[in-house]
Amino acid sequence: MKMRKYKGRYVYTFEDDLKERLKDPEFKKEWEDSELEYQLGRKLIEARLKQKLSQRELAKRVGTSQAAIARIEGMDANPSLHLLKRIAAALNTKLQISF
């Protein structure tokens, strides 16, 4: 474990830890495989906060539960295309999917 000096103290940052963990091929594959869920959650959070909506408020607009929104934002869900379309409509935005 390599430590860096910051403001007179030695620290081990998230970036340092990630760099080390990415050397493990199994971890690297899992990390890369989670990118889609990460981007979906991140974009959903950004869109929701831009409209100053809570998870509960968005869920009510979508016709789902707050827990379902939380699972998507927390990368712990595999939402259907139908649900993603409803979320996009509730946020007055377009759903875009690309390859």
CYANA upper distance limits for C-alpha pairs under 8 A (distance plus 0.5 A):
  1 MET  CA     12 TYR  CA      8.35
  2 LYS  CA     12 TYR  CA      7.55
  2 LYS  CA     16 ASP  CA      8.07
  3 MET  CA     10 TYR  CA      6.17
  3 MET  CA     11 VAL  CA      5.88
  3 MET  CA     12 TYR  CA      5.63
  4 ARG  CA      9 ARG  CA      8.48
  4 ARG  CA     10 TYR  CA      5.72
  4 ARG  CA     11 VAL  CA      5.82
  4 ARG  CA     12 TYR  CA      6.94
  5 LYS  CA      9 ARG  CA      5.79
  5 LYS  CA     10 TYR  CA      4.80
  5 LYS  CA     11 VAL  CA      6.67
  6 TYR  CA     10 TYR  CA      6.51
  6 TYR  CA     11 VAL  CA      7.07
 12 TYR  CA     16 ASP  CA      6.72
 12 TYR  CA     17 ASP  CA      7.66
 13 THR  CA     17 ASP  CA      6.81
 14 PHE  CA     18 LEU  CA      6.51
 15 GLU  CA     19 LYS  CA      6.55
 16 ASP  CA     20 GLU  CA      6.93
 17 ASP  CA     21 ARG  CA      6.67
 18 LEU  CA     22 LEU  CA      6.47
 19 LYS  CA     23 LYS  CA      7.46
 20 GLU  CA     24 ASP  CA      8.29
 21 ARG  CA     27 PHE  CA      7.05
 21 ARG  CA     28 LYS  CA      7.87
 22 LEU  CA     27 PHE  CA      6.63
 22 LEU  CA     28 LYS  CA      5.32
 23 LYS  CA     27 PHE  CA      8.35
 23 LYS  CA     28 LYS  CA      7.51
 24 ASP  CA     28 LYS  CA      6.58
 25 PRO  CA     29 LYS  CA      6.64
 26 GLU  CA     30 GLU  CA      6.93
 27 PHE  CA     31 TRP  CA      6.54
 28 LYS  CA     32 GLU  CA      6.62
 29 LYS  CA     33 ASP  CA      6.49
 30 GLU  CA     34 SER  CA      6.74
 31 TRP  CA     35 GLU  CA      7.41
 34 SER  CA     38 TYR  CA      6.68
 35 GLU  CA     39 GLN  CA      6.61
 36 LEU  CA     40 LEU  CA      6.67
 37 GLU  CA     41 GLY  CA      6.60
 37 GLU  CA     72 ILE  CA      8.30
 37 GLU  CA     75 MET  CA      5.72
 38 TYR  CA     42 ARG  CA      6.52
 38 TYR  CA     75 MET  CA      6.51
 39 GLN  CA     43 LYS  CA      6.48
 40 LEU  CA     44 LEU  CA      6.58
 40 LEU  CA     72 ILE  CA      8.05
 40 LEU  CA     73 GLU  CA      7.82
 40 LEU  CA     75 MET  CA      8.43
 41 GLY  CA     45 ILE  CA      6.67
 41 GLY  CA     72 ILE  CA      6.21
 41 GLY  CA     73 GLU  CA      4.40
 41 GLY  CA     74 GLY  CA      6.80
 41 GLY  CA     75 MET  CA      6.55
 42 ARG  CA     46 GLU  CA      6.69
 42 ARG  CA     73 GLU  CA      7.18
 43 LYS  CA     47 ALA  CA      6.60
 44 LEU  CA     48 ARG  CA      6.52
 44 LEU  CA     73 GLU  CA      7.07
 45 ILE  CA     49 LEU  CA      6.51
 45 ILE  CA     73 GLU  CA      6.93
 46 GLU  CA     50 LYS  CA      6.47
 47 ALA  CA     51 GLN  CA      7.04
 47 ALA  CA     91 LEU  CA      7.63
 48 ARG  CA     52 LYS  CA      6.80
 48 ARG  CA     53 LEU  CA      5.89
 48 ARG  CA     54 SER  CA      7.69
 48 ARG  CA     55 GLN  CA      8.22
 48 ARG  CA     58 LEU  CA      7.81
 48 ARG  CA     91 LEU  CA      7.63
 49 LEU  CA     53 LEU  CA      6.25
 49 LEU  CA     54 SER  CA      7.97
 51 GLN  CA     91 LEU  CA      8.24
 53 LEU  CA     57 GLU  CA      6.30
 53 LEU  CA     58 LEU  CA      6.67
 54 SER  CA     58 LEU  CA      6.76
 55 GLN  CA     59 ALA  CA      6.52
 55 GLN  CA     66 GLN  CA      5.99
 55 GLN  CA     69 ILE  CA      6.69
 55 GLN  CA     70 ALA  CA      7.38
 56 ARG  CA     60 LYS  CA      6.71
 56 ARG  CA     65 SER  CA      7.73
 56 ARG  CA     66 GLN  CA      5.24
 57 GLU  CA     61 ARG  CA      6.94
 57 GLU  CA     66 GLN  CA      8.49
 58 LEU  CA     62 VAL  CA      6.68
 58 LEU  CA     66 GLN  CA      8.21
 58 LEU  CA     69 ILE  CA      8.33
 58 LEU  CA     87 ILE  CA      8.31
 58 LEU  CA     90 ALA  CA      7.57
 58 LEU  CA     91 LEU  CA      8.37
 59 ALA  CA     63 GLY  CA      6.34
 59 ALA  CA     64 THR  CA      5.50
 59 ALA  CA     65 SER  CA      5.79
 59 ALA  CA     66 GLN  CA      5.72
 59 ALA  CA     68 ALA  CA      8.26
 59 ALA  CA     69 ILE  CA      6.95
 60 LYS  CA     64 THR  CA      6.81
 60 LYS  CA     65 SER  CA      7.65
 60 LYS  CA     66 GLN  CA      8.36
 61 ARG  CA     90 ALA  CA      6.18
 62 VAL  CA     86 ARG  CA      6.20
 62 VAL  CA     87 ILE  CA      6.15
 62 VAL  CA     90 ALA  CA      6.28
 64 THR  CA     68 ALA  CA      7.21
 64 THR  CA     69 ILE  CA      8.34
 65 SER  CA     69 ILE  CA      7.28
 66 GLN  CA     70 ALA  CA      6.68
 67 ALA  CA     71 ARG  CA      6.58
 68 ALA  CA     72 ILE  CA      6.92
 68 ALA  CA     77 ALA  CA      8.30
 69 ILE  CA     73 GLU  CA      6.72
 70 ALA  CA     74 GLY  CA      6.36
 71 ARG  CA     75 MET  CA      6.61
 71 ARG  CA     76 ASP  CA      5.33
 71 ARG  CA     77 ALA  CA      5.81
 72 ILE  CA     76 ASP  CA      6.39
 72 ILE  CA     77 ALA  CA      5.58
 72 ILE  CA     78 ASN  CA      7.82
 72 ILE  CA     79 PRO  CA      7.60
 79 PRO  CA     83 LEU  CA      6.72
 79 PRO  CA     84 LEU  CA      7.20
 80 SER  CA     84 LEU  CA      6.87
 81 LEU  CA     85 LYS  CA      6.68
 82 HIS  CA     86 ARG  CA      6.86
 83 LEU  CA     87 ILE  CA      6.68
 84 LEU  CA     88 ALA  CA      6.64
 84 LEU  CA     95 LEU  CA      7.76
 85 LYS  CA     89 ALA  CA      6.68
 85 LYS  CA     95 LEU  CA      6.79
 86 ARG  CA     90 ALA  CA      6.62
 87 ILE  CA     91 LEU  CA      6.72
 88 ALA  CA     92 ASN  CA      6.58
 88 ALA  CA     93 THR  CA      5.62
 88 ALA  CA     94 LYS  CA      6.26
 88 ALA  CA     95 LEU  CA      6.18
 89 ALA  CA     93 THR  CA      6.52
 89 ALA  CA     94 LYS  CA      7.72
